[in-house]
Amino acid sequence: MTFSYHAYGLTIQSELECPELLTLEPTDKYDISIHMAEIPEALENATHTTPNVQVRDETCQINIEDIARFRTIAGNTILVHPIAGVDLANVRLFLLGTVFGTLIHQRGMLPLHAGAVACNGRAYAFCGYSGAGKSTLCKALQQHDFKLMCDDTGVLVPGRDETLFYPGFPRIKLWQDALDHFNVDTGDLIRDQSRTDKFHLLIHDTFHAEPLPLDSVFLLSRSEIQQTASIQTVTGVEKMRALATQTYRPRMISHLKRHKYHFDLCSRIANNINMFEYSRPWDLDQLEENLPVLINNINKTR
């Protein structure tokens, strides 16, 4: 039995059921095929090897101890070998994260570590280190008529005059304190496999599943001194550096030897998007009162 899905603008046929993905009516042609397969511990004749990653030509093997072995091939095929007795939810955690990120790098697209929302036909992305509040901010903006596009990873594809942002999965991963802030009951939520007090909130009714032109990227930072939010414009080479820094799974660029391609990709994208630093107090109780400066900036750019 196979399942049909779509994510990041790609159609996917999978032998592994992935309830996190948006379903798709079966079609004659798919961009990505996911197969269950026997995979040896070592990739034969690998030209690049680390403790977890092995590469040969267009094949990349990723070994996750006690979870699974994966192979991404030529940007269009994923092989999955779960370790005996493993919870398949843990397998999907890595499949839909690191493994998909590797496949996207192979396809020459840019996976951006970001949360993103849609508003009036444009996409707005929020970047920052893990814990910077990307998901919390996306959830807050949903209450102001923005639609979720992703909460962790989106995909950028530059065009001649604009960059398209392709959405990820219809879910938001939130910590317990954020769920309490938004009055969300955790009773029916899926607990994150790697964190005991983080939960997956599925978002279908307000999820935007189609690609949109990327208007702006906001770099999230914590304000330790000022009591109100502020926004500063990021320009020039700093835009390109920020895109390079916020690329999802950047080590894969080195493993796959795609440094120049990644540099050129970030440069092209930086030339046709806006970028800002959004600094705000970290207190959840001040989240709402500091949103207007962000929403006003979005309204000015579009």
N, C-alpha and C positions, 0 to 999 in steps of 0.2 A: 504494500500500500504506500502511496506517495501523497504528499500534501503540497498545496500551491499557496505561495505567499508573495508579498512584495514589501520591500523596504529599500530606502536610499535610492529610489527610482529604478530598482532592479526587480525583475521577476525571478522567483525562486521555486524550484521543485525540490522537495526534501523527503528523504526516507525517514527522517527523524521529525516527529511532531514537535512544533514550536508554537505553543499557545501565545507567546509574547508578540508574535508577528501578526500583521494584518493578512487576512485570508484573501485569496484570489481565485477567480474561476479558472479551471484548468485551461491551458492554452497549448498550441502546437510547438511553441518555442520558448525557452527560458534563458535568461542571462546567466543564472547560477544553478548548478546541480549539487545537491548534498547527498552523499551516499554513505551508508554504513559499510565499513570494510575492515579487513585485517591489516594492520599497519605494524611493521617491525619497529623495534626500538630505535634503530638507526636508519637514516636515509643513505642508501648506497651511493658511494662516490660523491658525497657532499663536499662542496668546495668552501663552505663556511660553517663552522660549528661552534656553538656555545652550549652551556649546560641544558638549555631548554629549546634552542632553535637550531635547525640544520637547513642549509640551502644548497640546491643544485639547479643551475639554470632557472627555469620558471617554476620550480617546485620548492615549497617551504614546509618543513615539518616542525610542528610545535608539540612538545611533550609536556603535559601537566601532570606532575607526580600524583598518583592515586586517583586521578580523575579520568583522563583520556589522552589519546594521541590523535593529532589532526594533521592533515596535509591540505594546503591550498595549492592549486595547480593552474597556472596561466591566467589567473584572475577570473576563472569561470567554473572551477570544480573544487569542492571541499569533500575530503574523505574523513570519516569520524570513526574512531576505534575506542569505545568506552572501556574503562578498566572493569573487570568483573565485580559485580555487586555495587557499583557506584549509583548514586541517585542521579537520574537523568537531568534533573533540574540543575545540578552542578555542572554537568556537561554543557547544557545550554548556556549557562552563565559565561563560560569561556568561548563557546562557539559564537555567540552573538556579540561578544566583546572583542577580545584580542584576535580571534581567528577572522572574523569579518573585517576588522581593521586591517589586517594583513592583506586580505583579498582586495580591499579597496585600494590599498597602495599598489598592488600588482596591476590594477586596472587603470592606474594613472589619474585617479581622483584624489582629492584631499579630504581625509576624515578629520573633522574639527572637533576637539574635545569641548563641547558646548551644550548649553540648553538653548532652545530657540522658540520663538513665538511668531505667529502670523498676524498681521494687521493691515487691512485695506490693500491687499495684494502685494505686500512686501514682507520679507523675513528679517527678523532682528535676533541676533545671536549674543549669548552671554558666556564669556570665557573666564576661567580662573582655576586655581589649583583645587584639588578635591577638598570639599568642605567650604568652598568660597560662597556657597549659597545659590548656585545656578538653578537647582531644582526648586528651591523655596521661592526664588524670584519668579520663575515661570508659573508656579502655582498662584502666586499673588496676582500676577498680571491676567490670569484666566478670569479672575473676578472683575476685571475691567474690560471684558469683551475681546481679549486676545485669545488666539487659539494655539494650543501646544503643537510644536513640530518635532521636538525631541527634548530630552532632559539630560543627555549624556554625550551623544555623538550625532552629528549631522555631516553631510557630505557636500563639498563645494566643487563645482565644475565651472571654470571661467569661460566666458564667451568673449566676443569682440568688444562689447560695450558694457556688459554686466556679468555678474557671477550668479549662477543658479544655486540655491540651497535646497538639497534633497533631504526630506525629513526621515527620522528614524522610526522608533517604536512608540505606540500609544500608551505610554506609562510614565509616571513620575516616581522616583525613589526618594522617600522622605524619612528623616529621622523622627523619632517619637515626639520630640518637643515641637517640631514643625506641624505634625499632624494634630497635636493638641491645640496649637495656635489656630489652625484652620477648622477646628471642631470636627475632625474626621475620625470616625470609629475604626480601630484596627481589627475589629472582630472578623471581618471577611477578607482582609487584605493578605497578600502573600508576603511572608517574611523573607527578607533578603538572605541568600544562602551564606553570605560571608559576614554578616553583621546581625547581631541578635536584636538590636533595637532600631533597625531600618526596615521599611516596608515598601512594597510595590503597589502604587495606586494606579489602576488601569483607567485610561482616559480615552473614551471612544466618541462621546457625543460632542466634545469640543476639540477634537484632534484634526489638524489640517494635514492631509496625506499627500498632497500634490506639491511639486517643486515651485518655488517662488524666487524672484530676484532678491538677492541679499542686499539689503539697504545698509545696515550698520552692524558692526561688532562692538560690543561693550566689554571692556576688561574690568572685572570686578575686583575691588580692593576694600580693605577695612579702614574706616576712619577712626583712629584712636583718640583724636583731640576734638575735632569739630563735632557738633551735635546735630548737624543737618547734612543731607547728601549734597554732593557736588559733581559736576561733569566737566572734564577737560578733554579737548580735542587731541587726538594722537595723529601725527603727520609723518611724512617722509619715510625714511628707512626704518623707523620704529614700528610702523605698521607691518612691514614685511617680517621683522624680527618677532613681533607678537604672534603672527600667524604661524611662523616656524615653531615657536615655543609651545603654542596651543594645539599643535597637530597631535592627533590621537595616535598613541603608540609610536612615538618618534624613533625609538631604537630600531624599529623595523626598516626604517629608511637606510640605516647603516647595514643591517643584515642583507637587505635586498640590493645594496649598492645603487641607490637611486638619489644620491645627494644632489647632483646637478639638476635632475628633473624636479625634485622637491623645491629647490631654490627658485627655479624659473616659475614654478606653479605659484608659490607664495608671492613672488614679485608681480605676476600678472593679476592675481586677485587683489593685492594691495592697491593697485592702480584704479580699481573701479568700485571700491566700497568706502563708506565712512567708518571711522574708528574713534572710540571715545574711552576714557577711563571713568568709570562710575564708582565713586567712593561714598560709602554710607556707614553709619553706625551699625554695629553687629547685633544689637538688641532686637529680638523679634517684635517686641512691643512697639518699636519705632519703624517697623517695616512699612506700614501703610502710609504714615505721615511723610515718608521719604520717597514714595513712589511718584508724586506729581512732577518732580524735577526730571525724572526719567521719561515719563509719559509725554511731558511737554517737549522734550528733546526729540522724541520719536515723531511727534506731530509736526515739528519744524522741518525734519529731514525729508519727509515723504512728499 
